[in-house]
């Protein structure tokens, strides 16, 4: 999810449209699990809650792209639909593959395939930050009990000819969301501005469930994230690093 950029300007320069969407989150009736003595949302339930929250606010529920991508931004539902004057609001889960992040499943929070939840709002509503905080509440995050910060972090993707102004959103010192007002896509200026919200689901669920390693996340009642994905993480890391030569960092940590 980490996306760093040096585009000129600040997020405050991006002017959202004078429209608002309903912020309030409804209580979910879906099943949760008891984690360390308290009831917490599972990974599966978190996806369902975000889908429900954004669908209730007018977003079309999209599907992941049918080929490997490094981020939800690369799904045509974002990088093509952000262009043009037509209104477009969409939300979808996107498995994101980054071979450089392969660590044989040993690093607690760095993996070669992680899960993003992507939201595009075009035009950008005036109460977009409140909407984001409302989605955290829908996930069961008490925003009054956690240190939630919007840390300025502009973004660019030369491969997509895209850049934007925005923030990393931190919870208790850990980045959990990227929040970007797109300015250009395909080297074309956007009018109206589109807002991208990208949630890092593994990080959010580790925080919600109090887990110190991604493999221990409760994915659904009775099954962990590691039981589903750890073997794939190990084998794809061996391929990426030992066979395909994707190791690019001078110091591998």
C-alpha positions in Angstrom: 0.0 0.0 0.0 2.9 2.4 0.7 3.0 4.9 -2.1 5.4 7.8 -1.9 5.6 10.8 -4.2 6.9 14.3 -4.6 4.3 16.0 -6.7 4.2 19.8 -6.2 1.5 21.4 -4.1 -0.4 20.2 -1.0 -3.6 18.2 -0.5 -5.3 21.4 0.7 -5.0 22.8 -2.8 -7.3 20.1 -4.2 -10.8 21.4 -4.2 -13.5 18.8 -3.7 -17.0 19.3 -5.1 -19.7 20.9 -2.9 -21.5 17.7 -2.5 -21.9 15.5 0.6 -22.7 11.9 1.3 -24.2 10.4 4.4 -21.5 9.6 7.0 -23.3 7.5 9.6 -22.4 3.8 9.9 -25.0 1.2 10.7 -24.3 -1.6 13.1 -23.4 -4.8 11.3 -25.4 -8.0 12.0 -22.7 -10.2 10.5 -20.7 -12.6 12.7 -17.6 -11.5 14.6 -15.1 -13.5 16.6 -13.7 -13.3 20.1 -10.0 -12.2 20.0 -8.0 -11.9 23.2 -11.2 -11.7 25.2 -13.0 -9.1 23.1 -15.2 -9.3 20.0 -13.4 -8.2 16.9 -14.2 -8.3 13.2 -12.7 -11.0 11.0 -10.9 -10.3 7.7 -13.8 -11.6 5.8 -16.3 -9.5 7.8 -14.2 -6.4 7.3 -14.4 -6.7 3.6 -18.2 -7.2 3.8 -18.6 -4.1 6.1 -16.6 -1.9 3.7 -18.6 -3.1 0.8 -21.9 -2.4 2.6 -20.7 1.0 3.9 -19.7 2.3 0.5 -22.6 0.7 -1.4 -25.0 2.5 0.9 -23.2 5.7 -0.1 -23.7 5.2 -3.8 -20.7 3.2 -4.8 -20.9 0.5 -7.4 -19.3 -2.8 -6.1 -16.6 -3.8 -8.6 -14.5 -6.9 -8.9 -10.7 -7.4 -8.8 -8.9 -7.2 -12.1 -8.4 -10.5 -13.9 -4.6 -10.2 -14.1 -1.9 -9.4 -11.5 -1.6 -5.8 -10.5 0.6 -4.0 -8.0 -2.2 -1.8 -6.6 -5.9 -1.2 -6.9 -5.0 2.0 -8.9 -4.1 -0.2 -11.8 -7.6 -1.7 -12.2 -9.4 0.0 -15.1 -12.2 0.9 -12.7 -9.7 3.4 -11.3 -7.2 4.5 -13.9 -9.6 4.7 -16.9 -12.8 5.7 -15.1 -11.0 8.5 -13.3 -10.8 10.2 -16.7 -13.7 12.2 -18.2 -16.4 14.4 -16.7 -18.9 11.5 -15.9 -19.6 10.9 -12.2 -18.1 7.6 -11.0 -18.2 6.0 -7.5 -16.8 2.5 -7.1 -15.5 0.2 -4.4 -13.7 -3.1 -4.7 -11.2 -5.5 -3.1 -7.9 -5.8 -5.0 -5.2 -8.5 -4.3 -2.0 -6.6 -5.0 1.2 -8.4 -6.0 4.7 -6.9 -5.4 7.5 -9.3 -5.8 10.0 -7.0 -4.2 8.1 -7.4 -0.9 8.7 -11.2 -0.9 10.0 -12.3 2.5 9.3 -16.1 2.6 6.4 -15.3 5.0 8.9 -14.5 7.8 8.4 -10.7 8.0 5.4 -10.0 10.2 3.9 -7.3 8.0 5.6 -7.4 4.6 4.3 -9.8 2.0 4.4 -10.2 -1.7 0.7 -10.4 -2.1 -1.5 -8.2 0.1 -5.1 -7.0 0.0 -6.2 -3.5 -0.8 -9.7 -2.2 -0.6 -10.1 0.6 -3.2 -12.7 3.4 -3.3 -13.0 6.0 -6.0 -15.3 9.0 -5.6 -15.7 11.3 -8.6 -16.5 14.1 -8.1 -14.9 14.2 -4.7 -17.5 15.0 -2.0 -16.9 17.9 0.3 -17.1 15.6 3.4 -14.7 13.0 2.1 -12.6 12.9 5.3 -15.6 12.4 7.4 -16.7 9.6 5.1 -13.4 7.9 5.6 -13.7 8.2 9.4 -17.2 6.8 9.2 -15.9 3.8 7.4 -13.4 3.2 10.2 -16.3 3.3 12.6 -18.1 0.7 10.5 -15.0 -1.6 10.9 -15.2 -1.2 14.7 -12.4 1.3 15.1 -13.1 3.7 17.9 -11.5 6.8 16.4 -11.6 8.6 19.8 -9.5 5.8 21.4 -6.9 5.8 18.7 -4.4 8.3 17.3 -5.7 8.9 13.8 -3.5 11.3 11.7 -3.6 12.6 8.2 0.1 12.8 7.2 0.8 14.7 4.0 2.1 12.4 1.3 1.7 13.3 -2.3 1.7 10.5 -4.8 2.8 9.8 -8.3 3.0 6.8 -10.7 5.1 7.4 -13.8 3.9 4.1 -15.3 0.3 5.4 -15.3 1.2 9.1 -16.0 -0.6 9.8 -12.8 -0.1 12.0 -9.7 -2.1 13.4 -6.9 -2.2 15.3 -3.7 -3.1 13.7 -0.4 -2.2 11.9 2.8 -1.1 8.7 4.4 -3.6 8.0 7.2 -1.9 6.6 10.3 -3.5 4.8 13.2 -1.3 4.7 16.3 1.8 5.3 14.1 1.1 2.7 11.4 -0.1 3.7 7.9 -3.4 2.0 7.2 -4.8 4.0 4.3 -3.7 6.2 1.4 -6.0 9.1 0.6 -5.3 10.9 -2.7 -6.9 13.7 -4.7 -6.0 12.6 -8.3 -4.8 15.5 -10.4 -3.7 13.7 -13.5 -4.1 10.2 -15.0 -2.5 9.2 -18.3 -0.8 12.6 -18.2 -4.3 14.2 -18.7 -5.6 16.7 -16.1 -8.8 15.6 -14.3 -11.9 17.6 -14.2 -13.6 16.9 -11.9 -11.0 15.8 -9.3 -11.4 12.1 -8.3 -10.6 11.0 -4.8 -8.9 7.6 -4.2 -9.1 5.9 -0.8 -6.9 2.7 -0.5 -7.2 0.6 2.7 -4.4 -1.8 3.6 -6.5 -4.6 4.9 -3.8 -6.8 6.5 -2.5 -3.8 8.6 -6.0 -2.8 9.6 -6.9 -6.3 10.7 -3.6 -6.8 12.6 -4.4 -3.7 14.5 -8.1 -4.6 15.1 -7.3 -8.1 16.3 -4.1 -7.2 18.2 -1.9 -9.6 16.1 1.8 -9.2 15.7 2.1 -11.4 12.5 -0.1 -11.4 9.4 -0.4 -15.2 9.5 -2.3 -15.0 12.8 -5.1 -12.8 11.5 -8.5 -14.5 12.0 -9.7 -14.6 8.4 -13.1 -16.2 9.2 -14.4 -18.0 12.3 -12.1 -21.0 12.8 -9.5 -20.3 10.1 -6.5 -18.0 10.1 -4.9 -15.9 7.3 -1.8 -18.1 7.5 -3.8 -21.3 6.9 -5.0 -19.8 3.7 -2.1 -17.8 2.3 1.2 -18.6 4.1 2.2 -21.6 1.9 1.6 -19.4 -1.2 3.6 -16.6 0.3 6.6 -19.0 1.0 6.5 -20.6 -2.5 6.0 -17.4 -4.4 8.8 -15.8 -2.4 11.1 -18.6 -3.4 10.1 -18.1 -7.0 10.4 -14.3 -7.0 13.7 -14.1 -5.1 15.5 -17.4 -5.9 14.4 -18.1 -9.4 13.1 -14.9 -11.1 15.7 -12.6 -9.5 13.3 -10.0 -8.2 15.5 -9.1 -5.3 16.4 -5.4 -5.8 17.2 -4.0 -2.4 21.0 -3.7 -1.6 20.2 -4.9 1.9 17.5 -7.5 2.2 15.5 -7.1 5.4 
